[in-house]
Amino acid sequence: MHRYAWLILFPLLLLGADPDFAGRYTGEWTSTGAGGGGAFHITLVPESNGGWKCDVSFTFTGEEVKASSCTVKIEGTKLEMGYDFELQGNPLHTKLVGQWSGTTFDGNYETAAGEGAESVDNGSWQVKRDTANK
């Protein structure tokens, strides 16, 4: 019986392995603070040092807004990102936290007039891997 234990353990080890998060994700964001929402796009690219590079863009009142800088941290299935962008002439910083559910990342965000400043908006977001644009 013991020599066949690997047949049971191997699938369990696969379930505990971190999935490959590299790729492009598309979805939506919804504000609970200022109202509104729109399309949301994230691209995650692994770096040779074990970290991640990210690109973020979203739509606001139908207009595409691209982040000027982005930081990302992934631990297990938890995603933390911070990104800067300009909206209607105002420099803003968003911090978002999300969880991988097996098919989507989803979580909450908070936007401030700079890192560490008072919040001007908050809400939720969800993205799914865009298999057409890996």
Secondary structure, 3 states (H helix, E strand, C coil): CHHHHHHHHHHHHHHHCCCCCCEEEEEEEEECCCCCEEEEEEEEEECCCCCEEEEEEEEECCEEEECCEEEEEEECCEEEEEEEEEECCEEEEEEEEEEECCCEEEEEEEEECCCCCCEEEEEEEEEEECHHHC
